[in-house]
Amino acid sequence: MPSREPINLFVYGTLIDPQRVAALTAKQFARVEATLVGFGRIESNLGYPFILPSPGAVVHGILLIDINPVSLYRLDAYEAEGDLYRRQSVEVLVADKSMPAMTYVGHTICASARQASRQQDGAPASTGFWDATTHARDLCASSFNEH
């Protein structure tokens, strides 16, 4: 259930596009560049970026200011919150000042990446190109407990 008070939402993928946000919420929100420290961004083979906790990593994105509860509900539905992503509290940096925010962290998308990488475990040796799926599996393994 969405918060009753407006919140700040850190976005790093498709929601960076103000037209997409407006199409989903029928609103335009103030926005500023922001940085999230301690998370890494993964480009999954499923076509959606996601972030996971990763010490020393940094994600650059946009902070949407004062999201109202109805808009947050619509954005949660778009992001499949609780299924593909989990919305969680974080601290972001805006002009070197720490601010509380919420963001969407990989959840089922992480499990999908794990499954895809397990299927590749029996595949022939790597061609030497960086394998995003294997990287996602490693980050997921260190970030989430297997259920």
The first five atom37 places (N, CA, C, CB, O) and aatype in JSON, in Angstrom:
{
  "aatype": [12, 14, 15, 1, 6, 14, 9, 2, 10, 13, 19, 18, 7, 16, 10, 9, 3, 14, 5, 1, 19, 0, 0, 10, 16, 0, 11, 5, 13, 0, 1, 19, 6, 0, 16, 10, 19, 7, 13, 7, 1, 9, 6, 15, 2, 10, 7, 18, 14, 13, 9, 10, 14, 15, 14, 7, 0, 19, 19, 8, 7, 9, 10, 10, 9, 3, 9, 2, 14, 19, 15, 10, 18, 1, 10, 3, 0, 18, 6, 0, 6, 7, 3, 10, 18, 1, 1, 5, 15, 19, 6, 19, 10, 19, 0, 3, 11, 15, 12, 14, 0, 12, 16, 18, 19, 7, 8, 16, 9, 4, 0, 15, 0, 1, 5, 0, 15, 1, 5, 5, 3, 7, 0, 14, 0, 15, 16, 7, 13, 17, 3, 0, 16, 16, 8, 0, 1, 3, 10, 4, 0, 15, 15, 13, 2, 6, 8],
  "atom_mask": [
    [1, 1, 1, 1, 1],
    [1, 1, 1, 1, 1],
    [1, 1, 1, 1, 1],
    [1, 1, 1, 1, 1],
    [1, 1, 1, 1, 1],
    [1, 1, 1, 1, 1],
    [1, 1, 1, 1, 1],
    [1, 1, 1, 1, 1],
    [1, 1, 1, 1, 1],
    [1, 1, 1, 1, 1],
    [1, 1, 1, 1, 1],
    [1, 1, 1, 1, 1],
    [1, 1, 1, 0, 1],
    [1, 1, 1, 1, 1],
    [1, 1, 1, 1, 1],
    [1, 1, 1, 1, 1],
    [1, 1, 1, 1, 1],
    [1, 1, 1, 1, 1],
    [1, 1, 1, 1, 1],
    [1, 1, 1, 1, 1],
    [1, 1, 1, 1, 1],
    [1, 1, 1, 1, 1],
    [1, 1, 1, 1, 1],
    [1, 1, 1, 1, 1],
    [1, 1, 1, 1, 1],
    [1, 1, 1, 1, 1],
    [1, 1, 1, 1, 1],
    [1, 1, 1, 1, 1],
    [1, 1, 1, 1, 1],
    [1, 1, 1, 1, 1],
    [1, 1, 1, 1, 1],
    [1, 1, 1, 1, 1],
    [1, 1, 1, 1, 1],
    [1, 1, 1, 1, 1],
    [1, 1, 1, 1, 1],
    [1, 1, 1, 1, 1],
    [1, 1, 1, 1, 1],
    [1, 1, 1, 0, 1],
    [1, 1, 1, 1, 1],
    [1, 1, 1, 0, 1],
    [1, 1, 1, 1, 1],
    [1, 1, 1, 1, 1],
    [1, 1, 1, 1, 1],
    [1, 1, 1, 1, 1],
    [1, 1, 1, 1, 1],
    [1, 1, 1, 1, 1],
    [1, 1, 1, 0, 1],
    [1, 1, 1, 1, 1],
    [1, 1, 1, 1, 1],
    [1, 1, 1, 1, 1],
    [1, 1, 1, 1, 1],
    [1, 1, 1, 1, 1],
    [1, 1, 1, 1, 1],
    [1, 1, 1, 1, 1],
    [1, 1, 1, 1, 1],
    [1, 1, 1, 0, 1],
    [1, 1, 1, 1, 1],
    [1, 1, 1, 1, 1],
    [1, 1, 1, 1, 1],
    [1, 1, 1, 1, 1],
    [1, 1, 1, 0, 1],
    [1, 1, 1, 1, 1],
    [1, 1, 1, 1, 1],
    [1, 1, 1, 1, 1],
    [1, 1, 1, 1, 1],
    [1, 1, 1, 1, 1],
    [1, 1, 1, 1, 1],
    [1, 1, 1, 1, 1],
    [1, 1, 1, 1, 1],
    [1, 1, 1, 1, 1],
    [1, 1, 1, 1, 1],
    [1, 1, 1, 1, 1],
    [1, 1, 1, 1, 1],
    [1, 1, 1, 1, 1],
    [1, 1, 1, 1, 1],
    [1, 1, 1, 1, 1],
    [1, 1, 1, 1, 1],
    [1, 1, 1, 1, 1],
    [1, 1, 1, 1, 1],
    [1, 1, 1, 1, 1],
    [1, 1, 1, 1, 1],
    [1, 1, 1, 0, 1],
    [1, 1, 1, 1, 1],
    [1, 1, 1, 1, 1],
    [1, 1, 1, 1, 1],
    [1, 1, 1, 1, 1],
    [1, 1, 1, 1, 1],
    [1, 1, 1, 1, 1],
    [1, 1, 1, 1, 1],
    [1, 1, 1, 1, 1],
    [1, 1, 1, 1, 1],
    [1, 1, 1, 1, 1],
    [1, 1, 1, 1, 1],
    [1, 1, 1, 1, 1],
    [1, 1, 1, 1, 1],
    [1, 1, 1, 1, 1],
    [1, 1, 1, 1, 1],
    [1, 1, 1, 1, 1],
    [1, 1, 1, 1, 1],
    [1, 1, 1, 1, 1],
    [1, 1, 1, 1, 1],
    [1, 1, 1, 1, 1],
    [1, 1, 1, 1, 1],
    [1, 1, 1, 1, 1],
    [1, 1, 1, 1, 1],
    [1, 1, 1, 0, 1],
    [1, 1, 1, 1, 1],
    [1, 1, 1, 1, 1],
    [1, 1, 1, 1, 1],
    [1, 1, 1, 1, 1],
    [1, 1, 1, 1, 1],
    [1, 1, 1, 1, 1],
    [1, 1, 1, 1, 1],
    [1, 1, 1, 1, 1],
    [1, 1, 1, 1, 1],
    [1, 1, 1, 1, 1],
    [1, 1, 1, 1, 1],
    [1, 1, 1, 1, 1],
    [1, 1, 1, 1, 1],
    [1, 1, 1, 1, 1],
    [1, 1, 1, 1, 1],
    [1, 1, 1, 0, 1],
    [1, 1, 1, 1, 1],
    [1, 1, 1, 1, 1],
    [1, 1, 1, 1, 1],
    [1, 1, 1, 1, 1],
    [1, 1, 1, 1, 1],
    [1, 1, 1, 0, 1],
    [1, 1, 1, 1, 1],
    [1, 1, 1, 1, 1],
    [1, 1, 1, 1, 1],
    [1, 1, 1, 1, 1],
    [1, 1, 1, 1, 1],
    [1, 1, 1, 1, 1],
    [1, 1, 1, 1, 1],
    [1, 1, 1, 1, 1],
    [1, 1, 1, 1, 1],
    [1, 1, 1, 1, 1],
    [1, 1, 1, 1, 1],
    [1, 1, 1, 1, 1],
    [1, 1, 1, 1, 1],
    [1, 1, 1, 1, 1],
    [1, 1, 1, 1, 1],
    [1, 1, 1, 1, 1],
    [1, 1, 1, 1, 1],
    [1, 1, 1, 1, 1],
    [1, 1, 1, 1, 1]
  ],
  "atom_positions": [
    [[0.85, -1.19, 0.0], [0.0, 0.0, 0.0], [0.89, 1.24, 0.0], [-0.96, 0.0, 1.23], [1.87, 1.31, 0.74]],
    [[0.55, 2.21, -0.81], [1.39, 3.4, -0.89], [1.37, 4.22, 0.39], [0.96, 4.26, -2.04], [0.43, 4.15, 1.19]],
    [[2.41, 4.98, 0.56], [2.53, 5.9, 1.68], [1.45, 6.96, 1.58], [3.93, 6.56, 1.71], [0.96, 7.27, 0.49]],
    [[1.07, 7.52, 2.71], [0.07, 8.59, 2.73], [0.71, 9.96, 2.48], [-0.69, 8.59, 4.07], [0.02, 10.92, 2.14]],
    [[2.02, 10.05, 2.65], [2.72, 11.32, 2.46], [3.52, 11.26, 1.17], [3.63, 11.64, 3.66], [3.98, 10.19, 0.76]],
    [[3.69, 12.42, 0.52], [4.53, 12.42, -0.68], [5.95, 11.96, -0.35], [4.58, 13.83, -1.32], [6.46, 12.23, 0.74]],
    [[6.55, 11.25, -1.28], [7.92, 10.78, -1.1], [8.76, 11.2, -2.29], [7.96, 9.23, -0.91], [8.24, 11.62, -3.32]],
    [[10.07, 11.08, -2.13], [11.01, 11.27, -3.23], [11.35, 9.89, -3.77], [12.3, 12.05, -2.76], [11.57, 8.95, -3.0]],
    [[11.39, 9.76, -5.08], [11.63, 8.47, -5.71], [12.85, 8.56, -6.6], [10.4, 8.0, -6.51], [12.88, 9.34, -7.55]],
    [[13.88, 7.75, -6.29], [15.08, 7.67, -7.12], [14.82, 6.7, -8.25], [16.33, 7.24, -6.28], [14.46, 5.54, -8.02]],
    [[15.01, 7.17, -9.5], [14.79, 6.32, -10.67], [16.07, 6.27, -11.49], [13.61, 6.83, -11.54], [16.85, 7.22, -11.5]],
    [[16.28, 5.16, -12.19], [17.55, 4.94, -12.89], [17.37, 4.24, -14.22], [18.48, 4.13, -12.02], [18.35, 3.96, -14.91]],
    [[16.14, 3.94, -14.61], [15.89, 3.21, -15.85], [14.83, 3.9, -16.68], [0.0, 0.0, 0.0], [14.96, 5.08, -16.99]],
    [[13.79, 3.17, -17.03], [12.76, 3.72, -17.9], [12.04, 4.92, -17.3], [11.77, 2.65, -18.24], [11.53, 5.76, -18.04]],
    [[11.98, 5.01, -15.99], [11.28, 6.13, -15.35], [12.1, 7.43, -15.35], [10.92, 5.76, -13.93], [11.62, 8.45, -14.85]],
    [[13.31, 7.4, -15.89], [14.05, 8.65, -16.08], [13.34, 9.52, -17.11], [15.52, 8.36, -16.52], [13.46, 10.74, -17.08]],
    [[12.62, 8.9, -18.02], [11.91, 9.62, -19.07], [10.7, 10.35, -18.5], [11.48, 8.64, -20.19], [9.75, 9.7, -18.06]],
    [[10.71, 11.69, -18.5], [9.58, 12.43, -17.91], [8.27, 12.19, -18.64], [9.89, 13.91, -17.91], [7.2, 12.26, -18.03]],
    [[8.31, 11.89, -19.95], [7.08, 11.61, -20.68], [6.46, 10.29, -20.23], [7.35, 11.57, -22.2], [5.24, 10.16, -20.16]],
    [[7.31, 9.31, -19.93], [6.78, 8.02, -19.44], [6.13, 8.21, -18.08], [7.91, 6.96, -19.35], [5.04, 7.7, -17.84]],
    [[6.79, 8.96, -17.2], [6.22, 9.22, -15.87], [4.89, 9.95, -16.0], [7.21, 10.06, -15.0], [3.93, 9.6, -15.32]],
    [[4.83, 10.96, -16.87], [3.59, 11.71, -17.07], [2.48, 10.82, -17.64], [3.84, 12.9, -18.0], [1.32, 10.94, -17.24]],
    [[2.84, 9.92, -18.56], [1.85, 9.01, -19.14], [1.29, 8.06, -18.08], [2.47, 8.21, -20.29], [0.11, 7.71, -18.12]],
    [[2.13, 7.65, -17.14], [1.7, 6.72, -16.1], [0.92, 7.39, -14.99], [2.89, 6.02, -15.51], [-0.01, 6.81, -14.43]],
    [[1.29, 8.63, -14.66], [0.72, 9.29, -13.48], [-0.19, 10.48, -13.8], [1.83, 9.77, -12.6], [-0.92, 10.96, -12.93]],
    [[-0.16, 10.94, -15.04], [-0.88, 12.16, -15.44], [-0.38, 13.38, -14.66], [-2.41, 11.99, -15.22], [-1.11, 14.35, -14.46]],
    [[0.88, 13.32, -14.22], [1.49, 14.42, -13.47], [2.92, 14.61, -13.93], [1.43, 14.16, -11.95], [3.55, 13.71, -14.48]],
    [[3.43, 15.81, -13.67], [4.84, 16.09, -13.87], [5.42, 16.44, -12.5], [5.07, 17.26, -14.91], [4.83, 17.22, -11.75]],
    [[6.56, 15.87, -12.19], [7.19, 16.07, -10.88], [8.49, 16.82, -11.04], [7.43, 14.72, -10.18], [9.19, 16.68, -12.04]],
    [[8.81, 17.62, -10.03], [10.14, 18.24, -9.99], [11.15, 17.12, -9.99], [10.32, 19.17, -8.73], [10.91, 16.05, -9.43]],
    [[12.31, 17.36, -10.62], [13.31, 16.3, -10.76], [14.7, 16.91, -10.69], [13.13, 15.52, -12.08], [14.94, 18.0, -11.2]],
    [[15.6, 16.18, -10.05], [16.99, 16.61, -9.95], [17.89, 15.39, -10.15], [17.28, 17.3, -8.57], [17.49, 14.26, -9.87]],
    [[19.1, 15.65, -10.63], [20.07, 14.56, -10.75], [20.45, 14.09, -9.36], [21.33, 15.01, -11.55], [20.58, 14.89, -8.44]],
    [[20.63, 12.78, -9.21], [20.97, 12.21, -7.91], [21.87, 11.0, -8.11], [19.69, 11.8, -7.14], [21.95, 10.43, -9.2]],
    [[22.56, 10.63, -7.03], [23.47, 9.5, -7.04], [23.13, 8.58, -5.87], [24.95, 9.97, -6.96], [22.9, 9.04, -4.75]],
    [[23.1, 7.3, -6.15], [22.86, 6.28, -5.13], [24.16, 5.5, -4.94], [21.67, 5.34, -5.53], [24.63, 4.84, -5.87]],
    [[24.73, 5.56, -3.75], [25.98, 4.88, -3.44], [25.68, 3.55, -2.77], [26.89, 5.77, -2.53], [24.76, 3.44, -1.96]],
    [[26.47, 2.53, -3.11], [26.32, 1.22, -2.5], [25.4, 0.28, -3.26], [0.0, 0.0, 0.0], [25.03, -0.78, -2.75]],
    [[25.03, 0.67, -4.47], [24.21, -0.17, -5.35], [24.87, -0.19, -6.72], [22.73, 0.35, -5.43], [25.52, 0.77, -7.13]],
    [[24.68, -1.29, -7.44], [25.16, -1.4, -8.81], [24.0, -1.63, -9.75], [0.0, 0.0, 0.0], [23.03, -2.3, -9.4]],
    [[24.09, -1.06, -10.93], [23.04, -1.21, -11.95], [23.41, -2.36, -12.88], [22.84, 0.11, -12.75], [24.55, -2.46, -13.33]],
    [[22.45, -3.2, -13.16], [22.63, -4.36, -14.02], [21.68, -4.23, -15.21], [22.37, -5.69, -13.26], [20.5, -3.93, -15.03]],
    [[22.2, -4.43, -16.4], [21.37, -4.49, -17.6], [21.06, -5.97, -17.82], [22.09, -3.84, -18.87], [21.9, -6.72, -18.32]],
    [[19.86, -6.38, -17.45], [19.52, -7.8, -17.55], [19.23, -8.2, -18.98], [18.33, -8.12, -16.66], [18.93, -7.36, -19.83]],
    [[19.32, -9.49, -19.24], [18.98, -10.01, -20.56], [17.47, -10.06, -20.74], [19.59, -11.4, -20.77], [16.98, -10.48, -21.79]],
    [[16.72, -9.64, -19.71], [15.27, -9.59, -19.79], [14.78, -8.25, -20.34], [14.65, -9.85, -18.42], [13.58, -8.07, -20.56]],
    [[15.7, -7.32, -20.55], [15.33, -6.03, -21.13], [15.05, -4.93, -20.13], [0.0, 0.0, 0.0], [14.68, -3.82, -20.53]],
    [[15.21, -5.2, -18.85], [14.96, -4.2, -17.83], [16.2, -4.01, -16.97], [13.75, -4.59, -16.95], [16.8, -5.0, -16.55]],
    [[16.59, -2.77, -16.71], [17.69, -2.58, -15.77], [17.19, -2.81, -14.35], [18.31, -1.17, -15.91], [16.01, -2.62, -14.05]],
    [[18.09, -3.21, -13.48], [17.75, -3.29, -12.07], [18.99, -2.97, -11.27], [17.19, -4.69, -11.69], [20.1, -2.99, -11.79]],
    [[18.79, -2.67, -10.0], [19.92, -2.4, -9.11], [19.91, -3.39, -7.97], [19.88, -0.95, -8.57], [18.87, -3.92, -7.57]],
    [[21.11, -3.64, -7.46], [21.3, -4.51, -6.31], [22.36, -3.89, -5.41], [21.71, -5.95, -6.75], [23.24, -3.17, -5.88]],
    [[22.29, -4.18, -4.11], [23.35, -3.7, -3.22], [24.71, -4.2, -3.7], [23.09, -4.15, -1.77], [24.86, -5.37, -4.04]],
    [[25.68, -3.31, -3.73], [27.02, -3.64, -4.17], [27.98, -2.63, -3.55], [27.13, -3.65, -5.73], [28.05, -1.49, -4.0]],
    [[28.72, -3.04, -2.51], [29.63, -2.1, -1.84], [30.57, -1.41, -2.82], [30.44, -2.83, -0.77], [31.2, -2.06, -3.66]],
    [[30.65, -0.1, -2.7], [31.55, 0.68, -3.53], [30.99, 1.08, -4.88], [0.0, 0.0, 0.0], [31.57, 1.92, -5.57]],
    [[29.86, 0.5, -5.28], [29.26, 0.84, -6.57], [28.43, 2.12, -6.45], [28.39, -0.33, -7.08], [28.05, 2.54, -5.36]],
    [[28.16, 2.72, -7.6], [27.4, 3.97, -7.67], [26.43, 3.88, -8.83], [28.35, 5.21, -7.82], [26.77, 3.39, -9.91]],
    [[25.2, 4.37, -8.61], [24.2, 4.45, -9.67], [23.81, 5.91, -9.82], [22.95, 3.55, -9.36], [23.45, 6.57, -8.84]],
    [[23.89, 6.42, -11.05], [23.45, 7.79, -11.33], [22.02, 7.73, -11.85], [24.4, 8.5, -12.35], [21.68, 6.86, -12.65]],
    [[21.2, 8.66, -11.39], [19.81, 8.67, -11.83], [19.16, 10.01, -11.57], [0.0, 0.0, 0.0], [19.83, 11.05, -11.5]],
    [[17.86, 9.96, -11.42], [17.04, 11.15, -11.21], [16.21, 10.95, -9.94], [16.12, 11.42, -12.45], [15.69, 9.86, -9.69]],
    [[16.09, 12.01, -9.16], [15.21, 11.99, -7.99], [13.94, 12.74, -8.36], [15.91, 12.63, -6.74], [13.96, 13.94, -8.65]],
    [[12.83, 12.02, -8.35], [11.51, 12.63, -8.55], [11.03, 13.11, -7.19], [10.49, 11.63, -9.21], [11.0, 12.34, -6.23]],
    [[10.64, 14.38, -7.11], [10.35, 15.02, -5.83], [8.84, 15.0, -5.54], [10.87, 16.46, -5.83], [8.02, 15.3, -6.4]],
    [[8.52, 14.65, -4.3], [7.14, 14.72, -3.78], [6.13, 13.95, -4.63], [6.7, 16.17, -3.68], [5.17, 14.52, -5.15]],
    [[6.36, 12.65, -4.75], [5.42, 11.78, -5.44], [4.2, 11.58, -4.53], [6.07, 10.39, -5.82], [4.35, 11.18, -3.38]],
    [[3.02, 11.86, -5.05], [1.81, 11.69, -4.24], [1.42, 10.21, -4.19], [0.65, 12.55, -4.82], [1.87, 9.43, -5.03]],
    [[0.58, 9.81, -3.23], [0.24, 8.39, -3.06], [-0.38, 7.73, -4.29], [-0.7, 8.24, -1.92], [-0.06, 6.58, -4.59]],
    [[-1.26, 8.42, -5.01], [-1.89, 7.82, -6.19], [-0.85, 7.58, -7.27], [-3.03, 8.73, -6.72], [-0.84, 6.52, -7.91]],
    [[0.03, 8.54, -7.49], [1.08, 8.37, -8.49], [2.04, 7.25, -8.09], [1.87, 9.68, -8.69], [2.46, 6.46, -8.94]],
    [[2.38, 7.18, -6.82], [3.26, 6.1, -6.35], [2.62, 4.74, -6.6], [3.58, 6.28, -4.86], [3.3, 3.8, -7.01]],
    [[1.34, 4.64, -6.35], [0.61, 3.4, -6.6], [0.72, 3.02, -8.09], [-0.87, 3.55, -6.18], [0.94, 1.85, -8.42]],
    [[0.55, 4.0, -8.97], [0.63, 3.74, -10.42], [2.04, 3.34, -10.83], [0.18, 4.98, -11.21], [2.22, 2.46, -11.67]],
    [[3.05, 3.99, -10.25], [4.43, 3.64, -10.57], [4.77, 2.25, -10.01], [5.41, 4.7, -9.99], [5.48, 1.49, -10.66]],
    [[4.27, 1.93, -8.83], [4.46, 0.58, -8.27], [3.88, -0.47, -9.22], [3.8, 0.47, -6.88], [4.51, -1.51, -9.45]],
    [[2.7, -0.21, -9.76], [2.07, -1.16, -10.68], [2.92, -1.31, -11.94], [0.63, -0.7, -11.04], [3.11, -2.43, -12.42]],
    [[3.42, -0.21, -12.47], [4.27, -0.25, -13.66], [5.53, -1.06, -13.41], [4.64, 1.17, -14.1], [5.95, -1.84, -14.27]],
    [[6.13, -0.89, -12.25], [7.38, -1.58, -11.92], [7.15, -2.99, -11.37], [8.16, -0.77, -10.9], [8.1, -3.68, -11.01]],
    [[5.89, -3.43, -11.29], [5.55, -4.74, -10.72], [6.18, -4.88, -9.34], [6.03, -5.89, -11.66], [6.83, -5.88, -9.03]],
    [[5.98, -3.85, -8.52], [6.54, -3.82, -7.16], [6.04, -5.03, -6.38], [6.16, -2.49, -6.42], [4.85, -5.34, -6.37]],
    [[6.97, -5.71, -5.74], [6.64, -6.93, -5.01], [6.82, -8.18, -5.86], [0.0, 0.0, 0.0], [6.9, -9.29, -5.34]],
    [[6.9, -8.01, -7.17], [7.1, -9.12, -8.08], [8.47, -8.98, -8.75], [5.97, -9.19, -9.13], [9.4, -9.7, -8.4]],
    [[8.59, -8.06, -9.71], [9.89, -7.85, -10.36], [10.84, -7.05, -9.48], [9.69, -7.14, -11.69], [12.04, -7.34, -9.42]],
    [[10.31, -6.05, -8.8], [11.12, -5.15, -7.98], [10.53, -5.04, -6.58], [11.23, -3.75, -8.62], [9.35, -5.3, -6.36]],
    [[11.39, -4.65, -5.64], [10.95, -4.29, -4.3], [11.26, -2.81, -4.11], [11.64, -5.17, -3.18], [12.37, -2.36, -4.4]],
    [[10.28, -2.05, -3.63], [10.54, -0.64, -3.35], [11.09, -0.56, -1.93], [9.23, 0.24, -3.5], [10.52, -1.1, -0.99]],
    [[12.22, 0.13, -1.79], [12.82, 0.23, -0.47], [13.39, 1.62, -0.22], [13.92, -0.81, -0.31], [13.64, 2.38, -1.16]],
    [[13.57, 1.94, 1.04], [14.13, 3.22, 1.45], [15.63, 3.23, 1.23], [13.81, 3.52, 2.92], [16.32, 2.25, 1.49]],
    [[16.13, 4.37, 0.73], [17.56, 4.57, 0.51], [17.89, 6.02, 0.83], [17.96, 4.2, -0.95], [17.0, 6.85, 1.04]],
    [[19.16, 6.32, 0.86], [19.65, 7.7, 0.94], [20.38, 7.98, -0.36], [20.6, 7.93, 2.19], [21.23, 7.2, -0.79]],
    [[20.05, 9.1, -1.0], [20.71, 9.49, -2.25], [21.44, 10.8, -2.04], [19.69, 9.6, -3.41], [21.14, 11.55, -1.11]],
    [[22.39, 11.06, -2.9], [23.13, 12.32, -2.86], [22.62, 13.24, -3.96], [24.64, 12.09, -3.02], [22.55, 12.87, -5.13]],
    [[22.26, 14.45, -3.55], [21.86, 15.5, -4.48], [22.75, 16.7, -4.17], [20.32, 15.86, -4.35], [22.66, 17.28, -3.09]],
    [[23.61, 17.06, -5.1], [24.57, 18.15, -4.89], [25.33, 17.95, -3.57], [23.83, 19.54, -4.88], [25.47, 18.87, -2.77]],
    [[25.8, 16.71, -3.37], [26.59, 16.32, -2.19], [25.83, 16.4, -0.87], [27.81, 17.19, -2.1], [26.44, 16.38, 0.2]],
    [[24.51, 16.5, -0.93], [23.68, 16.49, 0.27], [22.86, 15.2, 0.29], [22.75, 17.76, 0.33], [22.26, 14.84, -0.72]],
    [[22.84, 14.51, 1.43], [22.1, 13.27, 1.56], [20.6, 13.56, 1.73], [22.63, 12.45, 2.76], [20.2, 14.43, 2.49]],
    [[19.79, 12.78, 0.98], [18.33, 12.94, 1.05], [17.67, 11.58, 1.11], [17.81, 13.75, -0.16], [18.12, 10.65, 0.43]],
    [[16.61, 11.44, 1.92], [15.88, 10.17, 1.93], [15.06, 10.0, 0.65], [14.95, 10.08, 3.17], [14.55, 10.97, 0.09]],
    [[14.96, 8.77, 0.21], [14.19, 8.48, -1.0], [13.76, 7.02, -0.96], [15.04, 8.77, -2.29], [14.14, 6.26, -0.07]],
    [[12.96, 6.66, -1.92], [12.6, 5.27, -2.17], [13.16, 4.95, -3.56], [11.03, 5.02, -2.09], [13.37, 5.85, -4.37]],
    [[13.4, 3.67, -3.82], [13.81, 3.22, -5.15], [13.36, 1.79, -5.35], [15.34, 3.35, -5.34], [12.99, 1.11, -4.4]],
    [[13.4, 1.33, -6.58], [13.04, -0.04, -6.92], [14.31, -0.87, -7.07], [12.18, -0.08, -8.23], [15.17, -0.57, -7.9]],
    [[14.4, -1.92, -6.26], [15.56, -2.81, -6.24], [15.14, -4.15, -6.85], [16.11, -3.01, -4.78], [14.03, -4.62, -6.61]],
    [[16.02, -4.76, -7.63], [15.72, -6.04, -8.28], [15.25, -7.09, -7.3], [0.0, 0.0, 0.0], [15.78, -7.2, -6.19]],
    [[14.24, -7.88, -7.71], [13.68, -8.92, -6.85], [13.49, -10.18, -7.69], [12.32, -8.45, -6.21], [14.41, -10.99, -7.77]],
    [[12.35, -10.36, -8.3], [12.14, -11.53, -9.16], [13.01, -11.46, -10.39], [10.66, -11.65, -9.56], [13.43, -12.49, -10.92]],
    [[13.28, -10.25, -10.86], [14.16, -10.1, -12.02], [15.54, -10.69, -11.69], [14.3, -8.6, -12.43], [16.22, -11.24, -12.56]],
    [[15.92, -10.57, -10.44], [17.17, -11.16, -9.97], [17.08, -12.68, -10.03], [17.5, -10.68, -8.53], [18.02, -13.35, -10.47]],
    [[15.97, -13.22, -9.57], [15.78, -14.67, -9.61], [15.78, -15.17, -11.05], [14.47, -15.07, -8.91], [16.31, -16.25, -11.34]],
    [[15.19, -14.39, -11.96], [15.19, -14.78, -13.38], [16.6, -14.8, -13.94], [14.31, -13.83, -14.2], [16.95, -15.68, -14.71]],
    [[17.39, -13.82, -13.54], [18.78, -13.79, -14.0], [19.55, -14.99, -13.45], [19.47, -12.47, -13.57], [20.37, -15.58, -14.15]],
    [[19.28, -15.35, -12.19], [19.92, -16.53, -11.6], [19.56, -17.78, -12.39], [19.5, -16.7, -10.13], [20.42, -18.6, -12.7]],
    [[18.26, -17.92, -12.71], [17.82, -19.1, -13.44], [18.47, -19.16, -14.82], [16.29, -19.12, -13.57], [18.94, -20.22, -15.24]],
    [[18.51, -18.03, -15.51], [19.13, -18.0, -16.84], [20.6, -18.35, -16.76], [18.96, -16.62, -17.48], [21.12, -19.05, -17.63]],
    [[21.29, -17.87, -15.73], [22.71, -18.16, -15.63], [22.94, -19.63, -15.27], [23.36, -17.25, -14.59], [23.94, -20.21, -15.69]],
    [[22.04, -20.22, -14.51], [22.17, -21.66, -14.2], [22.02, -22.48, -15.47], [21.12, -22.1, -13.16], [22.71, -23.48, -15.65]],
    [[21.11, -22.05, -16.37], [20.93, -22.76, -17.63], [22.18, -22.67, -18.48], [19.72, -22.22, -18.39], [22.48, -23.57, -19.26]],
    [[22.92, -21.56, -18.33], [24.14, -21.38, -19.11], [25.31, -22.16, -18.52], [24.49, -19.91, -19.19], [26.33, -22.34, -19.19]],
    [[25.19, -22.62, -17.27], [26.3, -23.31, -16.63], [26.75, -24.53, -17.43], [25.91, -23.74, -15.22], [27.92, -24.9, -17.37]],
    [[25.84, -25.16, -18.18], [26.21, -26.32, -18.99], [26.63, -25.94, -20.4], [0.0, 0.0, 0.0], [26.95, -26.81, -21.21]],
    [[26.65, -24.65, -20.69], [26.98, -24.18, -22.04], [28.49, -24.24, -22.27], [26.47, -22.74, -22.26], [29.26, -24.36, -21.31]],
    [[28.92, -24.15, -23.52], [30.35, -24.13, -23.81], [31.04, -22.95, -23.15], [30.58, -24.08, -25.32], [30.38, -22.01, -22.69]],
    [[32.34, -23.0, -23.09], [33.13, -21.95, -22.43], [32.81, -20.58, -23.0], [34.61, -22.23, -22.57], [32.41, -20.44, -24.16]],
    [[33.0, -19.57, -22.18], [32.72, -18.19, -22.56], [33.57, -17.77, -23.76], [32.97, -17.25, -21.39], [34.68, -18.26, -23.97]],
    [[33.0, -16.86, -24.53], [33.72, -16.34, -25.68], [34.65, -15.21, -25.29], [32.75, -15.87, -26.75], [35.35, -14.66, -26.14]],
    [[34.67, -14.86, -24.0], [35.53, -13.79, -23.54], [34.81, -12.47, -23.38], [0.0, 0.0, 0.0], [35.35, -11.53, -22.8]],
    [[33.58, -12.38, -23.9], [32.8, -11.17, -23.72], [32.2, -11.16, -22.32], [31.7, -11.05, -24.78], [31.88, -12.21, -21.76]],
    [[32.06, -9.95, -21.76], [31.47, -9.83, -20.42], [30.07, -10.38, -20.44], [31.47, -8.35, -19.95], [29.27, -10.02, -21.31]],
    [[29.75, -11.24, -19.5], [28.45, -11.9, -19.46], [27.61, -11.25, -18.37], [28.61, -13.42, -19.21], [27.83, -11.52, -17.18]],
    [[26.64, -10.41, -18.73], [25.8, -9.69, -17.77], [25.0, -10.67, -16.92], [24.85, -8.74, -18.5], [24.77, -10.4, -15.74]],
    [[24.59, -11.79, -17.48], [23.81, -12.75, -16.71], [24.64, -13.33, -15.58], [23.28, -13.85, -17.61], [24.15, -13.45, -14.46]],
    [[25.87, -13.71, -15.86], [26.74, -14.25, -14.81], [27.01, -13.19, -13.76], [28.05, -14.77, -15.4], [27.01, -13.49, -12.56]],
    [[27.25, -11.96, -14.2], [27.48, -10.87, -13.25], [26.25, -10.67, -12.37], [27.82, -9.57, -13.99], [26.38, -10.47, -11.16]],
    [[25.06, -10.74, -12.96], [23.83, -10.59, -12.19], [23.7, -11.72, -11.18], [22.6, -10.56, -13.12], [23.3, -11.5, -10.04]],
    [[24.04, -12.93, -11.6], [23.97, -14.07, -10.68], [24.88, -13.84, -9.49], [24.34, -15.38, -11.4], [24.49, -14.08, -8.34]],
    [[26.1, -13.38, -9.74], [27.04, -13.15, -8.65], [26.55, -12.06, -7.71], [28.4, -12.78, -9.2], [26.65, -12.21, -6.49]],
    [[26.03, -10.96, -8.27], [25.51, -9.89, -7.41], [24.29, -10.36, -6.63], [25.15, -8.65, -8.25], [24.14, -10.06, -5.45]],
    [[23.41, -11.12, -7.31], [22.22, -11.62, -6.63], [22.59, -12.55, -5.49], [21.31, -12.33, -7.62], [22.02, -12.45, -4.4]],
    [[23.53, -13.43, -5.74], [23.93, -14.38, -4.71], [24.47, -13.68, -3.48], [24.97, -15.33, -5.26], [24.28, -14.16, -2.36]],
    [[25.14, -12.56, -3.67], [25.7, -11.86, -2.52], [24.71, -10.89, -1.9], [26.95, -11.12, -2.92], [24.98, -10.33, -0.83]],
    [[23.56, -10.67, -2.54], [22.63, -9.65, -2.06], [21.33, -10.2, -1.5], [22.31, -8.71, -3.17], [20.75, -9.59, -0.6]],
    [[20.86, -11.33, -2.0], [19.58, -11.87, -1.58], [19.75, -13.3, -1.1], [18.56, -11.8, -2.71], [20.58, -14.04, -1.63]],
    [[18.97, -13.7, -0.11], [18.97, -15.08, 0.34], [18.15, -15.92, -0.62], [18.42, -15.19, 1.78], [17.12, -15.46, -1.12]],
    [[18.58, -17.13, -0.88], [17.78, -18.05, -1.7], [16.57, -18.47, -0.89], [18.62, -19.3, -2.14], [16.69, -18.76, 0.3]],
    [[15.41, -18.51, -1.53], [14.17, -18.95, -0.84], [13.69, -20.24, -1.43], [13.06, -17.89, -0.94], [12.67, -20.77, -1.0]]
  ]
}
